[in-house]
Amino acid sequence: MLVLSRKSMQSVTIGSDIRITVIRLEGNQVRIGIEAPRDVRILRDELAEGYEATPSRSAESLVELASAGA
């Protein structure tokens, strides 16, 4: 695992088309923004575990689930 330190509004780029930006730091919480192609699934771990149990969900549902906690 690579561990990096970032300040607010600093980013990390993965490959040539995924960017993760630290949006805000509040106490023990970090808000991040993720820019990625629409065909890349982005899920929080707790949602990914639920997704594995029900693989029939569509890609559109995954995007809705991933952004529900934002």
PyMOL Python script that loads the backbone (N, CA, C, O; Angstrom):
from pymol import cmd

cmd.read_pdbstr("""\
ATOM      1  N   MET A   1       0.846  -1.175   0.000  1.00  0.00           N
ATOM      2  CA  MET A   1       0.000   0.000   0.000  1.00  0.00           C
ATOM      3  C   MET A   1       0.892   1.240   0.000  1.00  0.00           C
ATOM      4  O   MET A   1       1.837   1.335   0.783  1.00  0.00           O
ATOM      5  N   LEU A   2       0.593   2.160  -0.859  1.00  0.00           N
ATOM      6  CA  LEU A   2       1.281   3.443  -0.905  1.00  0.00           C
ATOM      7  C   LEU A   2       0.529   4.416  -0.006  1.00  0.00           C
ATOM      8  O   LEU A   2      -0.687   4.561  -0.131  1.00  0.00           O
ATOM      9  N   VAL A   3       1.231   5.076   0.889  1.00  0.00           N
ATOM     10  CA  VAL A   3       0.617   6.048   1.795  1.00  0.00           C
ATOM     11  C   VAL A   3       1.211   7.419   1.487  1.00  0.00           C
ATOM     12  O   VAL A   3       2.429   7.595   1.517  1.00  0.00           O
ATOM     13  N   LEU A   4       0.354   8.383   1.193  1.00  0.00           N
ATOM     14  CA  LEU A   4       0.777   9.734   0.849  1.00  0.00           C
ATOM     15  C   LEU A   4       0.134  10.745   1.779  1.00  0.00           C
ATOM     16  O   LEU A   4      -0.966  10.524   2.284  1.00  0.00           O
ATOM     17  N   SER A   5       0.812  11.835   2.000  1.00  0.00           N
ATOM     18  CA  SER A   5       0.233  12.964   2.734  1.00  0.00           C
ATOM     19  C   SER A   5      -0.157  14.026   1.719  1.00  0.00           C
ATOM     20  O   SER A   5       0.625  14.349   0.825  1.00  0.00           O
ATOM     21  N   ARG A   6      -1.351  14.565   1.850  1.00  0.00           N
ATOM     22  CA  ARG A   6      -1.840  15.615   0.960  1.00  0.00           C
ATOM     23  C   ARG A   6      -2.518  16.670   1.804  1.00  0.00           C
ATOM     24  O   ARG A   6      -3.097  16.365   2.847  1.00  0.00           O
ATOM     25  N   LYS A   7      -2.447  17.903   1.359  1.00  0.00           N
ATOM     26  CA  LYS A   7      -3.155  19.010   2.002  1.00  0.00           C
ATOM     27  C   LYS A   7      -4.429  19.279   1.220  1.00  0.00           C
ATOM     28  O   LYS A   7      -4.624  18.746   0.127  1.00  0.00           O
ATOM     29  N   SER A   8      -5.289  20.104   1.781  1.00  0.00           N
ATOM     30  CA  SER A   8      -6.537  20.458   1.116  1.00  0.00           C
ATOM     31  C   SER A   8      -6.258  20.999  -0.281  1.00  0.00           C
ATOM     32  O   SER A   8      -5.349  21.808  -0.471  1.00  0.00           O
ATOM     33  N   MET A   9      -7.034  20.556  -1.245  1.00  0.00           N
ATOM     34  CA  MET A   9      -6.972  20.925  -2.659  1.00  0.00           C
ATOM     35  C   MET A   9      -5.737  20.387  -3.389  1.00  0.00           C
ATOM     36  O   MET A   9      -5.442  20.829  -4.499  1.00  0.00           O
ATOM     37  N   GLN A  10      -5.016  19.447  -2.789  1.00  0.00           N
ATOM     38  CA  GLN A  10      -3.938  18.757  -3.486  1.00  0.00           C
ATOM     39  C   GLN A  10      -4.471  17.439  -4.024  1.00  0.00           C
ATOM     40  O   GLN A  10      -5.412  16.870  -3.471  1.00  0.00           O
ATOM     41  N   SER A  11      -3.867  16.955  -5.104  1.00  0.00           N
ATOM     42  CA  SER A  11      -4.382  15.777  -5.802  1.00  0.00           C
ATOM     43  C   SER A  11      -3.335  14.696  -5.941  1.00  0.00           C
ATOM     44  O   SER A  11      -2.140  14.913  -5.743  1.00  0.00           O
ATOM     45  N   VAL A  12      -3.833  13.522  -6.289  1.00  0.00           N
ATOM     46  CA  VAL A  12      -3.020  12.371  -6.670  1.00  0.00           C
ATOM     47  C   VAL A  12      -3.617  11.858  -7.967  1.00  0.00           C
ATOM     48  O   VAL A  12      -4.838  11.745  -8.079  1.00  0.00           O
ATOM     49  N   THR A  13      -2.780  11.545  -8.952  1.00  0.00           N
ATOM     50  CA  THR A  13      -3.260  11.015 -10.221  1.00  0.00           C
ATOM     51  C   THR A  13      -2.875   9.542 -10.315  1.00  0.00           C
ATOM     52  O   THR A  13      -1.741   9.158 -10.027  1.00  0.00           O
ATOM     53  N   ILE A  14      -3.847   8.728 -10.727  1.00  0.00           N
ATOM     54  CA  ILE A  14      -3.630   7.298 -10.913  1.00  0.00           C
ATOM     55  C   ILE A  14      -3.772   7.012 -12.395  1.00  0.00           C
ATOM     56  O   ILE A  14      -4.817   7.277 -12.990  1.00  0.00           O
ATOM     57  N   GLY A  15      -2.725   6.475 -12.988  1.00  0.00           N
ATOM     58  CA  GLY A  15      -2.751   6.269 -14.429  1.00  0.00           C
ATOM     59  C   GLY A  15      -2.826   7.621 -15.115  1.00  0.00           C
ATOM     60  O   GLY A  15      -2.310   8.619 -14.613  1.00  0.00           O
ATOM     61  N   SER A  16      -3.479   7.638 -16.275  1.00  0.00           N
ATOM     62  CA  SER A  16      -3.575   8.908 -16.999  1.00  0.00           C
ATOM     63  C   SER A  16      -4.950   9.538 -16.897  1.00  0.00           C
ATOM     64  O   SER A  16      -5.161  10.643 -17.396  1.00  0.00           O
ATOM     65  N   ASP A  17      -5.903   8.843 -16.249  1.00  0.00           N
ATOM     66  CA  ASP A  17      -7.271   9.357 -16.296  1.00  0.00           C
ATOM     67  C   ASP A  17      -8.045   9.307 -14.984  1.00  0.00           C
ATOM     68  O   ASP A  17      -9.262   9.491 -14.990  1.00  0.00           O
ATOM     69  N   ILE A  18      -7.373   9.063 -13.862  1.00  0.00           N
ATOM     70  CA  ILE A  18      -8.055   9.075 -12.563  1.00  0.00           C
ATOM     71  C   ILE A  18      -7.330  10.052 -11.652  1.00  0.00           C
ATOM     72  O   ILE A  18      -6.121   9.949 -11.448  1.00  0.00           O
ATOM     73  N   ARG A  19      -8.082  10.998 -11.108  1.00  0.00           N
ATOM     74  CA  ARG A  19      -7.506  11.992 -10.201  1.00  0.00           C
ATOM     75  C   ARG A  19      -8.309  12.007  -8.907  1.00  0.00           C
ATOM     76  O   ARG A  19      -9.538  12.062  -8.930  1.00  0.00           O
ATOM     77  N   ILE A  20      -7.605  11.959  -7.779  1.00  0.00           N
ATOM     78  CA  ILE A  20      -8.218  12.023  -6.455  1.00  0.00           C
ATOM     79  C   ILE A  20      -7.733  13.306  -5.796  1.00  0.00           C
ATOM     80  O   ILE A  20      -6.530  13.531  -5.661  1.00  0.00           O
ATOM     81  N   THR A  21      -8.684  14.149  -5.386  1.00  0.00           N
ATOM     82  CA  THR A  21      -8.354  15.443  -4.791  1.00  0.00           C
ATOM     83  C   THR A  21      -8.904  15.518  -3.373  1.00  0.00           C
ATOM     84  O   THR A  21     -10.060  15.174  -3.129  1.00  0.00           O
ATOM     85  N   VAL A  22      -8.075  15.966  -2.444  1.00  0.00           N
ATOM     86  CA  VAL A  22      -8.538  16.232  -1.084  1.00  0.00           C
ATOM     87  C   VAL A  22      -9.301  17.549  -1.141  1.00  0.00           C
ATOM     88  O   VAL A  22      -8.719  18.595  -1.428  1.00  0.00           O
ATOM     89  N   ILE A  23     -10.601  17.502  -0.868  1.00  0.00           N
ATOM     90  CA  ILE A  23     -11.449  18.686  -0.947  1.00  0.00           C
ATOM     91  C   ILE A  23     -11.437  19.475   0.359  1.00  0.00           C
ATOM     92  O   ILE A  23     -11.291  20.697   0.362  1.00  0.00           O
ATOM     93  N   ARG A  24     -11.594  18.755   1.465  1.00  0.00           N
ATOM     94  CA  ARG A  24     -11.685  19.450   2.754  1.00  0.00           C
ATOM     95  C   ARG A  24     -11.266  18.513   3.880  1.00  0.00           C
ATOM     96  O   ARG A  24     -11.530  17.312   3.826  1.00  0.00           O
ATOM     97  N   LEU A  25     -10.624  19.054   4.879  1.00  0.00           N
ATOM     98  CA  LEU A  25     -10.250  18.333   6.089  1.00  0.00           C
ATOM     99  C   LEU A  25     -11.026  18.935   7.247  1.00  0.00           C
ATOM    100  O   LEU A  25     -10.952  20.140   7.486  1.00  0.00           O
ATOM    101  N   GLU A  26     -11.767  18.105   7.967  1.00  0.00           N
ATOM    102  CA  GLU A  26     -12.546  18.577   9.123  1.00  0.00           C
ATOM    103  C   GLU A  26     -12.363  17.593  10.265  1.00  0.00           C
ATOM    104  O   GLU A  26     -12.918  16.495  10.228  1.00  0.00           O
ATOM    105  N   GLY A  27     -11.605  17.963  11.262  1.00  0.00           N
ATOM    106  CA  GLY A  27     -11.388  17.060  12.384  1.00  0.00           C
ATOM    107  C   GLY A  27     -10.788  15.750  11.907  1.00  0.00           C
ATOM    108  O   GLY A  27      -9.703  15.727  11.327  1.00  0.00           O
ATOM    109  N   ASN A  28     -11.512  14.642  12.158  1.00  0.00           N
ATOM    110  CA  ASN A  28     -11.011  13.341  11.734  1.00  0.00           C
ATOM    111  C   ASN A  28     -11.670  12.861  10.434  1.00  0.00           C
ATOM    112  O   ASN A  28     -11.633  11.670  10.127  1.00  0.00           O
ATOM    113  N   GLN A  29     -12.264  13.770   9.681  1.00  0.00           N
ATOM    114  CA  GLN A  29     -12.890  13.425   8.405  1.00  0.00           C
ATOM    115  C   GLN A  29     -12.174  14.105   7.250  1.00  0.00           C
ATOM    116  O   GLN A  29     -11.678  15.226   7.364  1.00  0.00           O
ATOM    117  N   VAL A  30     -12.138  13.388   6.135  1.00  0.00           N
ATOM    118  CA  VAL A  30     -11.545  13.911   4.907  1.00  0.00           C
ATOM    119  C   VAL A  30     -12.587  13.795   3.811  1.00  0.00           C
ATOM    120  O   VAL A  30     -13.166  12.724   3.628  1.00  0.00           O
ATOM    121  N   ARG A  31     -12.838  14.866   3.083  1.00  0.00           N
ATOM    122  CA  ARG A  31     -13.727  14.820   1.915  1.00  0.00           C
ATOM    123  C   ARG A  31     -12.841  14.775   0.685  1.00  0.00           C
ATOM    124  O   ARG A  31     -11.955  15.611   0.508  1.00  0.00           O
ATOM    125  N   ILE A  32     -13.092  13.786  -0.164  1.00  0.00           N
ATOM    126  CA  ILE A  32     -12.286  13.650  -1.372  1.00  0.00           C
ATOM    127  C   ILE A  32     -13.185  13.740  -2.598  1.00  0.00           C
ATOM    128  O   ILE A  32     -14.371  13.415  -2.546  1.00  0.00           O
ATOM    129  N   GLY A  33     -12.601  14.183  -3.688  1.00  0.00           N
ATOM    130  CA  GLY A  33     -13.274  14.198  -4.976  1.00  0.00           C
ATOM    131  C   GLY A  33     -12.529  13.241  -5.893  1.00  0.00           C
ATOM    132  O   GLY A  33     -11.299  13.186  -5.874  1.00  0.00           O
ATOM    133  N   ILE A  34     -13.268  12.490  -6.691  1.00  0.00           N
ATOM    134  CA  ILE A  34     -12.662  11.524  -7.601  1.00  0.00           C
ATOM    135  C   ILE A  34     -13.119  11.829  -9.013  1.00  0.00           C
ATOM    136  O   ILE A  34     -14.318  11.856  -9.291  1.00  0.00           O
ATOM    137  N   GLU A  35     -12.173  12.056  -9.899  1.00  0.00           N
ATOM    138  CA  GLU A  35     -12.461  12.251 -11.315  1.00  0.00           C
ATOM    139  C   GLU A  35     -11.972  11.003 -12.038  1.00  0.00           C
ATOM    140  O   GLU A  35     -10.792  10.657 -11.976  1.00  0.00           O
ATOM    141  N   ALA A  36     -12.900  10.329 -12.730  1.00  0.00           N
ATOM    142  CA  ALA A  36     -12.558   9.097 -13.438  1.00  0.00           C
ATOM    143  C   ALA A  36     -13.511   8.924 -14.614  1.00  0.00           C
ATOM    144  O   ALA A  36     -14.591   9.514 -14.626  1.00  0.00           O
ATOM    145  N   PRO A  37     -13.126   8.130 -15.590  1.00  0.00           N
ATOM    146  CA  PRO A  37     -14.037   7.843 -16.697  1.00  0.00           C
ATOM    147  C   PRO A  37     -15.320   7.178 -16.177  1.00  0.00           C
ATOM    148  O   PRO A  37     -15.302   6.506 -15.146  1.00  0.00           O
ATOM    149  N   ARG A  38     -16.417   7.369 -16.889  1.00  0.00           N
ATOM    150  CA  ARG A  38     -17.709   6.835 -16.449  1.00  0.00           C
ATOM    151  C   ARG A  38     -17.714   5.316 -16.338  1.00  0.00           C
ATOM    152  O   ARG A  38     -18.504   4.762 -15.573  1.00  0.00           O
ATOM    153  N   ASP A  39     -16.855   4.632 -17.079  1.00  0.00           N
ATOM    154  CA  ASP A  39     -16.865   3.171 -17.042  1.00  0.00           C
ATOM    155  C   ASP A  39     -16.052   2.601 -15.873  1.00  0.00           C
ATOM    156  O   ASP A  39     -15.981   1.380 -15.726  1.00  0.00           O
ATOM    157  N   VAL A  40     -15.441   3.443 -15.045  1.00  0.00           N
ATOM    158  CA  VAL A  40     -14.684   2.988 -13.882  1.00  0.00           C
ATOM    159  C   VAL A  40     -15.616   2.970 -12.680  1.00  0.00           C
ATOM    160  O   VAL A  40     -16.204   3.992 -12.325  1.00  0.00           O
ATOM    161  N   ARG A  41     -15.749   1.795 -12.051  1.00  0.00           N
ATOM    162  CA  ARG A  41     -16.596   1.678 -10.857  1.00  0.00           C
ATOM    163  C   ARG A  41     -15.860   2.241  -9.659  1.00  0.00           C
ATOM    164  O   ARG A  41     -14.694   1.917  -9.433  1.00  0.00           O
ATOM    165  N   ILE A  42     -16.532   3.082  -8.892  1.00  0.00           N
ATOM    166  CA  ILE A  42     -15.966   3.657  -7.676  1.00  0.00           C
ATOM    167  C   ILE A  42     -16.962   3.378  -6.558  1.00  0.00           C
ATOM    168  O   ILE A  42     -18.065   3.925  -6.551  1.00  0.00           O
ATOM    169  N   LEU A  43     -16.576   2.533  -5.624  1.00  0.00           N
ATOM    170  CA  LEU A  43     -17.461   2.162  -4.527  1.00  0.00           C
ATOM    171  C   LEU A  43     -16.726   2.251  -3.198  1.00  0.00           C
ATOM    172  O   LEU A  43     -15.544   1.920  -3.105  1.00  0.00           O
ATOM    173  N   ARG A  44     -17.437   2.703  -2.173  1.00  0.00           N
ATOM    174  CA  ARG A  44     -16.902   2.599  -0.816  1.00  0.00           C
ATOM    175  C   ARG A  44     -16.871   1.117  -0.456  1.00  0.00           C
ATOM    176  O   ARG A  44     -17.675   0.339  -0.970  1.00  0.00           O
ATOM    177  N   ASP A  45     -15.957   0.723   0.419  1.00  0.00           N
ATOM    178  CA  ASP A  45     -15.820  -0.692   0.759  1.00  0.00           C
ATOM    179  C   ASP A  45     -17.123  -1.304   1.244  1.00  0.00           C
ATOM    180  O   ASP A  45     -17.457  -2.426   0.862  1.00  0.00           O
ATOM    181  N   GLU A  46     -17.873  -0.581   2.088  1.00  0.00           N
ATOM    182  CA  GLU A  46     -19.110  -1.169   2.614  1.00  0.00           C
ATOM    183  C   GLU A  46     -20.138  -1.394   1.507  1.00  0.00           C
ATOM    184  O   GLU A  46     -20.954  -2.310   1.610  1.00  0.00           O
ATOM    185  N   LEU A  47     -20.116  -0.585   0.459  1.00  0.00           N
ATOM    186  CA  LEU A  47     -21.023  -0.796  -0.666  1.00  0.00           C
ATOM    187  C   LEU A  47     -20.505  -1.887  -1.595  1.00  0.00           C
ATOM    188  O   LEU A  47     -21.295  -2.623  -2.187  1.00  0.00           O
ATOM    189  N   ALA A  48     -19.195  -1.996  -1.728  1.00  0.00           N
ATOM    190  CA  ALA A  48     -18.611  -3.027  -2.576  1.00  0.00           C
ATOM    191  C   ALA A  48     -18.947  -4.407  -2.035  1.00  0.00           C
ATOM    192  O   ALA A  48     -19.209  -5.327  -2.810  1.00  0.00           O
ATOM    193  N   GLU A  49     -18.943  -4.566  -0.710  1.00  0.00           N
ATOM    194  CA  GLU A  49     -19.299  -5.847  -0.107  1.00  0.00           C
ATOM    195  C   GLU A  49     -20.747  -6.195  -0.423  1.00  0.00           C
ATOM    196  O   GLU A  49     -21.047  -7.346  -0.738  1.00  0.00           O
ATOM    197  N   GLY A  50     -21.649  -5.221  -0.346  1.00  0.00           N
ATOM    198  CA  GLY A  50     -23.050  -5.452  -0.680  1.00  0.00           C
ATOM    199  C   GLY A  50     -23.232  -5.739  -2.151  1.00  0.00           C
ATOM    200  O   GLY A  50     -24.103  -6.521  -2.531  1.00  0.00           O
ATOM    201  N   TYR A  51     -22.416  -5.110  -2.988  1.00  0.00           N
ATOM    202  CA  TYR A  51     -22.502  -5.325  -4.436  1.00  0.00           C
ATOM    203  C   TYR A  51     -22.122  -6.754  -4.786  1.00  0.00           C
ATOM    204  O   TYR A  51     -22.751  -7.362  -5.652  1.00  0.00           O
ATOM    205  N   GLU A  52     -21.112  -7.297  -4.134  1.00  0.00           N
ATOM    206  CA  GLU A  52     -20.687  -8.669  -4.404  1.00  0.00           C
ATOM    207  C   GLU A  52     -21.807  -9.655  -4.123  1.00  0.00           C
ATOM    208  O   GLU A  52     -21.904 -10.690  -4.781  1.00  0.00           O
ATOM    209  N   ALA A  53     -22.656  -9.339  -3.147  1.00  0.00           N
ATOM    210  CA  ALA A  53     -23.764 -10.229  -2.807  1.00  0.00           C
ATOM    211  C   ALA A  53     -24.882 -10.161  -3.841  1.00  0.00           C
ATOM    212  O   ALA A  53     -25.650 -11.113  -3.981  1.00  0.00           O
ATOM    213  N   THR A  54     -24.985  -9.035  -4.577  1.00  0.00           N
ATOM    214  CA  THR A  54     -26.037  -8.856  -5.578  1.00  0.00           C
ATOM    215  C   THR A  54     -25.431  -8.348  -6.881  1.00  0.00           C
ATOM    216  O   THR A  54     -25.545  -7.162  -7.188  1.00  0.00           O
ATOM    217  N   PRO A  55     -24.791  -9.221  -7.648  1.00  0.00           N
ATOM    218  CA  PRO A  55     -24.076  -8.779  -8.846  1.00  0.00           C
ATOM    219  C   PRO A  55     -24.960  -8.349 -10.005  1.00  0.00           C
ATOM    220  O   PRO A  55     -24.438  -7.956 -11.048  1.00  0.00           O
ATOM    221  N   SER A  56     -26.270  -8.409  -9.862  1.00  0.00           N
ATOM    222  CA  SER A  56     -27.145  -8.061 -10.977  1.00  0.00           C
ATOM    223  C   SER A  56     -27.409  -6.560 -11.083  1.00  0.00           C
ATOM    224  O   SER A  56     -28.129  -6.136 -11.988  1.00  0.00           O
ATOM    225  N   ARG A  57     -26.855  -5.750 -10.198  1.00  0.00           N
ATOM    226  CA  ARG A  57     -27.073  -4.301 -10.272  1.00  0.00           C
ATOM    227  C   ARG A  57     -26.426  -3.732 -11.522  1.00  0.00           C
ATOM    228  O   ARG A  57     -25.383  -4.213 -11.964  1.00  0.00           O
ATOM    229  N   SER A  58     -27.042  -2.715 -12.085  1.00  0.00           N
ATOM    230  CA  SER A  58     -26.507  -2.081 -13.284  1.00  0.00           C
ATOM    231  C   SER A  58     -25.408  -1.096 -12.918  1.00  0.00           C
ATOM    232  O   SER A  58     -25.282  -0.704 -11.759  1.00  0.00           O
ATOM    233  N   ALA A  59     -24.619  -0.699 -13.898  1.00  0.00           N
ATOM    234  CA  ALA A  59     -23.555   0.278 -13.666  1.00  0.00           C
ATOM    235  C   ALA A  59     -24.136   1.604 -13.194  1.00  0.00           C
ATOM    236  O   ALA A  59     -23.519   2.290 -12.379  1.00  0.00           O
ATOM    237  N   GLU A  60     -25.319   1.980 -13.695  1.00  0.00           N
ATOM    238  CA  GLU A  60     -25.936   3.233 -13.256  1.00  0.00           C
ATOM    239  C   GLU A  60     -26.272   3.180 -11.774  1.00  0.00           C
ATOM    240  O   GLU A  60     -26.108   4.178 -11.073  1.00  0.00           O
ATOM    241  N   SER A  61     -26.738   2.040 -11.285  1.00  0.00           N
ATOM    242  CA  SER A  61     -27.042   1.900  -9.867  1.00  0.00           C
ATOM    243  C   SER A  61     -25.781   2.042  -9.036  1.00  0.00           C
ATOM    244  O   SER A  61     -25.817   2.615  -7.947  1.00  0.00           O
ATOM    245  N   LEU A  62     -24.657   1.522  -9.541  1.00  0.00           N
ATOM    246  CA  LEU A  62     -23.404   1.624  -8.799  1.00  0.00           C
ATOM    247  C   LEU A  62     -22.984   3.070  -8.639  1.00  0.00           C
ATOM    248  O   LEU A  62     -22.518   3.464  -7.570  1.00  0.00           O
ATOM    249  N   VAL A  63     -23.140   3.861  -9.676  1.00  0.00           N
ATOM    250  CA  VAL A  63     -22.782   5.273  -9.591  1.00  0.00           C
ATOM    251  C   VAL A  63     -23.669   5.962  -8.573  1.00  0.00           C
ATOM    252  O   VAL A  63     -23.186   6.789  -7.799  1.00  0.00           O
ATOM    253  N   GLU A  64     -24.955   5.643  -8.554  1.00  0.00           N
ATOM    254  CA  GLU A  64     -25.872   6.242  -7.580  1.00  0.00           C
ATOM    255  C   GLU A  64     -25.474   5.854  -6.174  1.00  0.00           C
ATOM    256  O   GLU A  64     -25.473   6.699  -5.279  1.00  0.00           O
ATOM    257  N   LEU A  65     -25.128   4.568  -5.955  1.00  0.00           N
ATOM    258  CA  LEU A  65     -24.728   4.119  -4.626  1.00  0.00           C
ATOM    259  C   LEU A  65     -23.442   4.795  -4.195  1.00  0.00           C
ATOM    260  O   LEU A  65     -23.315   5.216  -3.045  1.00  0.00           O
ATOM    261  N   ALA A  66     -22.491   4.902  -5.103  1.00  0.00           N
ATOM    262  CA  ALA A  66     -21.193   5.483  -4.755  1.00  0.00           C
ATOM    263  C   ALA A  66     -21.327   6.956  -4.391  1.00  0.00           C
ATOM    264  O   ALA A  66     -20.585   7.446  -3.540  1.00  0.00           O
ATOM    265  N   SER A  67     -22.250   7.667  -5.013  1.00  0.00           N
ATOM    266  CA  SER A  67     -22.376   9.096  -4.719  1.00  0.00           C
ATOM    267  C   SER A  67     -23.390   9.378  -3.624  1.00  0.00           C
ATOM    268  O   SER A  67     -23.545  10.533  -3.228  1.00  0.00           O
ATOM    269  N   ALA A  68     -24.079   8.377  -3.125  1.00  0.00           N
ATOM    270  CA  ALA A  68     -25.124   8.579  -2.121  1.00  0.00           C
ATOM    271  C   ALA A  68     -24.567   9.132  -0.810  1.00  0.00           C
ATOM    272  O   ALA A  68     -25.257   9.880  -0.117  1.00  0.00           O
ATOM    273  N   GLY A  69     -23.340   8.777  -0.462  1.00  0.00           N
ATOM    274  CA  GLY A  69     -22.783   9.237   0.804  1.00  0.00           C
ATOM    275  C   GLY A  69     -22.040  10.540   0.714  1.00  0.00           C
ATOM    276  O   GLY A  69     -21.522  11.021   1.722  1.00  0.00           O
ATOM    277  N   ALA A  70     -21.970  11.124  -0.451  1.00  0.00           N
ATOM    278  CA  ALA A  70     -21.188  12.362  -0.632  1.00  0.00           C
ATOM    279  C   ALA A  70     -21.897  13.572  -0.079  1.00  0.00           C
ATOM    280  O   ALA A  70     -21.372  14.683  -0.153  1.00  0.00           O
TER     281      ALA A  70
END
""", "prot")
cmd.dss("prot")
cmd.show_as("cartoon", "prot")
cmd.util.cbc("prot")
cmd.orient("prot")
